[in-house]
Amino acid sequence: MLAVPIDPSKGAPALHVAYTADGSFPDIDDFDIADERLWLSKFDSLRVLGLPGISQLVVADLQGKVQFALDLPFVPSHAVVSVDTLFGPACIILTSFFDGGLYRVTFR
């Protein structure tokens, strides 16, 4: 993932690598930015074929330093930080295109 500072009064901005995924053929399917953090859904591409690999919700600061990674029992796709009362207290909503389902992740 690249961070691009945008300032209309300046020319083309310099690109900055904000986060680099690791693993076997890593995919970042979606991310959200909230609470001064990146919330990423990440998985190894071969996992969608039923092969071993990582499947995680990764939380990093805005400079890309990973704060923690939560292993998931499904292949995540969309990730949205929810602060609306529709889903209860603040949480992360994940969907899974490959495994099906809507998942709510909360933290204490």
C-alpha positions as a printed Julia matrix, in Angstrom:
108×3 Matrix{Float64}:
   0.0     0.0    0.0
   1.26    3.42  -0.88
   0.64    6.68   0.94
   0.38    9.72  -1.3
   0.32   13.17   0.29
  -1.91   15.41  -1.82
  -1.27   19.15  -1.91
  -2.83   21.01  -4.86
  -0.23   23.8   -4.59
   2.66   21.41  -5.24
   3.61   19.2   -8.17
   3.56   15.43  -8.28
   3.92   14.06  -4.75
   6.49   11.51  -3.66
   5.1     8.04  -3.01
   5.7     6.43   0.35
   5.24    2.71   1.02
   2.85    2.59   3.98
   2.46   -1.2    4.3
   3.88   -4.27   2.59
   2.05   -7.58   2.87
   4.06  -10.72   3.56
   3.25  -14.4    3.11
   2.71  -16.74   0.15
   1.15  -14.68  -2.66
  -0.36  -12.18  -0.2
  -3.54  -10.28  -1.0
  -4.97   -7.25   0.74
  -8.6    -7.47  -0.28
  -9.82   -4.37   1.5
  -8.9    -1.85   4.16
 -10.36    0.99   6.17
  -8.7     3.9    7.92
 -10.07    4.85  11.34
  -8.78    5.77  14.76
  -5.39    6.72  13.22
  -4.95    3.09  12.06
  -5.11    0.93   8.94
  -7.49   -2.02   9.29
  -6.63   -4.56   6.57
  -8.13   -7.87   5.49
  -5.2   -10.0    4.29
  -4.85  -13.59   3.09
  -2.57  -15.86   1.07
  -4.0   -16.3   -2.44
  -3.69  -20.1   -2.31
  -5.99  -20.12   0.73
  -9.01  -19.61  -1.55
  -8.18  -23.01  -3.11
  -8.32  -24.68   0.3
  -4.54  -24.8    0.67
  -2.76  -23.76   3.89
  -1.97  -20.1    4.33
  -2.64  -17.05   6.42
  -5.97  -15.29   6.75
  -5.85  -12.24   9.01
  -7.21   -8.92  10.11
  -4.09   -6.75  10.35
  -4.02   -3.48  12.27
  -1.18   -1.06  11.54
  -0.48    2.56  12.34
  -0.55    5.09   9.49
   3.19    4.59   8.94
   2.62    0.86   8.33
   3.99   -0.51  11.6
   1.86   -3.53  12.49
   0.25   -3.22  15.92
  -1.32   -6.67  15.83
  -2.71   -9.33  13.51
  -5.73  -11.49  14.27
  -5.87  -14.92  12.61
  -9.25  -15.57  11.0
 -10.96  -18.93  10.32
 -12.26  -17.61   6.97
 -10.87  -15.74   3.95
 -11.76  -12.07   4.52
 -12.81   -9.61   1.88
 -14.36   -6.28   2.84
 -13.27   -4.6    6.08
 -15.15   -1.64   7.52
 -14.75    0.06  10.88
 -18.25    0.52  12.29
 -19.01    3.14  14.9
 -22.75    3.08  14.19
 -25.06    1.58  16.81
 -26.6    -0.69  14.15
 -23.85   -3.27  14.87
 -23.47   -2.49  18.59
 -20.35   -0.91  20.13
 -17.44    0.08  17.89
 -16.31   -2.96  15.89
 -14.85   -4.15  12.6
 -17.25   -5.64  10.08
 -15.73   -8.21   7.72
 -17.31  -10.11   4.88
 -16.04  -13.21   3.13
 -16.65  -13.53  -0.59
 -14.95  -16.94  -0.73
 -16.39  -18.51   2.45
 -19.6   -16.5    2.68
 -20.76  -14.61   5.71
 -20.8   -11.35   7.59
 -18.53  -11.2   10.64
 -18.36   -8.72  13.53
 -15.04   -8.41  15.36
 -14.98   -6.54  18.68
 -12.12   -5.69  21.01
 -12.07   -5.2   24.77
